[in-house]
């Protein structure tokens, strides 16, 4: 059975109430003093109306309370509300003194109930342990009134006051919990947004590094081959015009290959169209072991004799083939640049089970430790990054004495089952 969940639009009245509440809260954050003055002014006015209109007489235990004392008690139980949010404990302590006098004289002004508003703010903003002494301060006038005037029983008066305090505390704790929950959600949203931006920056940096590595492999190798062909053609131009023409043909072929690879990399970088497919990208496969012969032909035509030996049957996935190809390409490019005249190179590939492979590239050039930094430009770090993707190892350095030249050894371990 398919369950269809319909998105219910909020009721107009509910949406209006939420919008009004958000606006009031925003106004309160911008103008807290103005809001406090309005609230305090409302309750001060109500207390003064109760005093001036004689409404207090309906609840009073005695009617012979002086007018000035009634006015003082009315103001003392309402004006401190102005500081209820910033200093709720001090406000409750000050109001408790007036509440005790109110209970002792028997005036029983209704303004004493405003202490519950302060209890609410203590539950909302202060440590909950403060509620113990706050409860004692609010109940104390009730005990004084029962003891002095004897109206009602102890359990009725104290129980009623405790119920009122409990309601005020529950409202404060509920609002506090909801506020903390909302703040936690907002903080989590901010952290997720920051994490998303960081992930995007890391992905951008990784993509830039990948593109830089590909461009280095393409341009660096092909320019080295072209340079070698140009040098050979220049020397052959005077004695063997046919050899010079062959060198020019090889330069043209290598240049076309380099342009083709560059176009492929740049096409893949294009943004996707609305249908999700790459805009005109010529998705030529990345080079693999089957392209080694073409690579070696270009190196040989540039004047570097290369001999290859293969052990085992190659059965590598495309990613590992690309890593092996790029490492060989970079090693031969470095040999063309630094080995000098008369150098030769040898490549040994050993294929093992489950995708493991070992590649050793050696040359017989002037590979001493003195030229190590010259070779350790962008090429070797790029080779190490490719090797690290498959948990492999890469060693590059001069061959041990008395042998001359340079050696690069790549080992990729067995593939880890997914």
Order of alpha helices (4+ residues) and beta strands (2+ residues): alpha-alpha-alpha-alpha-alpha-alpha-alpha-alpha-alpha-alpha-beta-alpha-beta-beta-alpha-alpha-beta-beta
